[in-house]
Amino acid sequence: MVKAVIFDCFGVIVGQGFGHTYRAAGGDPELDRDFIVDMLNRSDRGLISDDEFRSGMAGQLGMSPDEWHQAVLAAEQPDAKLLGYIKKLRKSYKTAVLSNANHGSLDRKIGTEQLQACFDVIVVSADVGMVKPDPQIYRHTAELLGVEPADCVFIDDIEQLVASARDVGMQGIVYKNFEQLRAELEPLLANSKS
């Protein structure tokens, strides 16, 4: 029975994934893949600050940190329609956001007030010292929600991260767009009520 719905942030609620953001800033995410993976890993684990991340990305792209910041702001907007849907879901289900991100990233991207209105639980990798696809971060999120992993649906834009959630017993949906998400999530919710 579904009791909780857990959402990834980047590529689901905010923006279209880091590759899209990097490309929008003028970079080639395939060419710079190793650099991006290293920087994201360090940022997601809280090993570097946002300023260090911004400076590193800007340097790689030959732009100022402020230019990088402006490109990110333009590419990474919260999806108001999805956030509205999550608020409605929260009336009947527990909701969480589970994101590989640096300290404070979600507050800056979505806003503290909006996060509190939409989610019962907020799990950020840098804050908890674990990153997806570590099975423990999924279990930790379910524990904070007060439910078993089997009672959760996890939504992410990366197939590997959804597969890891399924490995701990969660149901999973690979996010492509809002309409596809609703079309896949609604039957799971309806089936859990019968």
Secondary structure, DSSP 8 states (H G I E B T S, - for coil): ---EEEE-TBTTTBSS-HHHHHHHTT--TTTTHHHHHHHHHHHHTTSS-HHHHHHHHHHHHTS-HHHHHHHHHHH--B-HHHHHHHHHHTTTSEEEEEE---TTHHHHHH-HHHHHHH-SEEEEHHHHT--TT-HHHHHHHHHHHTS-GGGEEEEES-HHHHHHHHHTT-EEEE-S-HHHHHHHHHHHHHHHH-
